[in-house]
Amino acid sequence: RVDRIAKNGDRTFVDVDLTKRKGKAVKVFDGDVLQIYSILDKLEGAVLLSGHVHRPGGFSWKPGMRFSDVVGGYDELLPNPNTNFALIQRKVGPSRLTKVLRVNLAKALADTAGVEDVTLQSRDEIQVFGMAENHADAVSGLVEQLETEVANGEYPHVATLLGHVKFPGTYPIYDAMTVAGLIESAAGYLPEINRQTALLVKLDEASGVTSVQGLDLRSDIDLAVPIQSSDQVFIFGLNSPREDLLLPVIRQLKLSNSKQLMPQYVSIAGQVRFPGEYPLFNDMSLDSLVELAGGFLDSAYTGSLEVTRTNLDAENQFEQEHLSISLGDKSKQTAFLLKPQDKLLVKRITNWGREVTVELLGEVKFPGVYPVSAGETMAQVLER
């Protein structure tokens, strides 16, 4: 393109096609500015392969080309690949927005032309992962790309997995992604996982209200729960503290539910491993909260629990009531459902850890320190 000032002072532009003789013959004049543009940064008629492979790069695309045609086989992969998980980035529509597809690499290579051996399109980008590679770091560029493609009023098409997994972080959402799929994206659990209780935190796009769902990772039904934009999943280790991990969620619940009378969280104190505040989810029982808090300590009195509940009276004034819940009947313990801002207290066994001793010295057969129980006499200690 030539940017030119004409004799009459007007500014004009002349498009020049340098691939043709006529274009090359265009005369230039004093003061002309020639603008030469770079080739458009786009991929046409090719497929890209990157990640945990020996030979990353481009491949000529042809109709009917499949995932296995590009990856080839295990000889093309670096040692210790993640054979359960690979991603394909695909540009769709006139705006070329990013769509993400997930592939089970092992199944795709074992059954070529099968369901997992995805048919590729021009400009597809395949990403393969190593088991020792931080998967969250590897997809960070893709996550940033998805975050820039968000339409007004929508959340990015990404989800976050935090806690006791190999590579916690934010991951792209692919079609029909589930809780199990999100865990698979992070290369699975760490050892000593608490499968009984996990949390799924959802943010409603229309209202902005945060809601929480309890998950049992032993249940195929819960593992099959769909993942949606901006979902967060929290997974706990048996010996891992929860307070710092859940603090942003508690703050989010308090803010997003500020127009409601009762923010959706509960708390537990006393003789549990991880006391503190926890999100309230539907049908949350005493058992669920105790499990979420890591379970009872050995010093816990498990005959009964005390629940302090805040209610709204007829005059719209808050009042508290204290409920003692017997733990002798397991069904009642499970049936008792918690309400917003319930406070659970697990009491300590009386005199737990307090040992009374006496020391015997002098003319006795076995001098030393002896623990004694309530009501025991000196004669009984001497006899021992």
C-alpha positions, 0 to 999 in steps of 0.5 A: 500500500502506498500512502500518498499526498496528491498535488492538491493536498489530498491524502490518498492510498494506492493498493499495490499487488506485488505478485503482478507485473503491473503492481511492480511497475507502479511509480513512486513519487517524492513523499510517498510512504510504502507500507509492506505488511507481514504475512497473517499469523494464521495456520492453514492446511496444517495441524500442530503437535506440541508437548511431551513428544520427540518431534513437535511441529507442524503436519500437513493436514488432509481430509480424514486425518485422525489423531493417531496419524499425527501422534503416530505411536508410543515411540513418538512420545517422550518417556512417562507420558500421560496416556489418559489425557491429551487436548486438541485446540480447535478454532471454530466459526467466523471469529475462530473462537477456541474449542477444546477437545479431550482425547484418551491417548491410550485408547486412540492409539489402541483403536485407530479410527475408533471413537477416541481417535478424533478426526482432525480439522485444519488448524487443530493443535494437539497437546500431549502431557508428561506425568511429571509435567505440571499440567496446570502450567502447561495449559496456562496459555490456553486458559488465558486465551479462553479468558480473552474470548469471553462474551459480555456477561459470561464467565470464562470456559474454564474451571479450577481444581484445588487441594489434594491433587497432583497439579492443582490449578485452572483448566480448560473445559471441554465438551461433557466435562465432569468432576472426574474429567477435571480431576483427570486433567490434573493427573489425579489424586495425591496419596492419602486422599479423603474420598468421602467429602469434596466440594463443588462451588458454583457461581450463578451467572445471572444472580452472582450467587455462590452455591456449594454442593457436597461430593462423594468421590467414591460415588460414580454419580458424583464423579459424573456431575457436569463441570460448568464455567468458573466452577471450583472443586476442592479435594482434601487430604486426610491430613491436610488443613482446610482453613486457608484453602477454603477461606476465599470460598467463605468470603465469597459466600458472605459477599455473594449472599449478602442480601440474604438473611443468613449467609450459607456457611457453618462452623465447628469448634472443639475436638476435631482435627480441623476446626473452623468455618465451612461452606454449607451445602444441601442436606448437610448433616452433622456427619458431613461437617465432622468429616469435612473437619477431618474427623474427631480427635481421640479426646472428643466426647462422642456421646453428644454434640452441641449445636448453637442455632440462630433463628429469626423470631416473629419480630424479625429479631435474631435469637439463639438456641442451644441443641444437644444432639445425641450420637448414640443413634447413628440414624438421628445423627445423619438425619439432623440437617444443618442450617446457615450459621449453625455452630457445632461444638465437640466437647472434650472428655473430662480429665482427658490427658490429665494423669495423676501420679504419686512417687514412692521412695524409700523402703519399698520393693519397687520405688518409682512413679505410679499413676493413680485413679480416682478413689485409689488409696495409699494402701492400694498403691503400696500393694501394687 
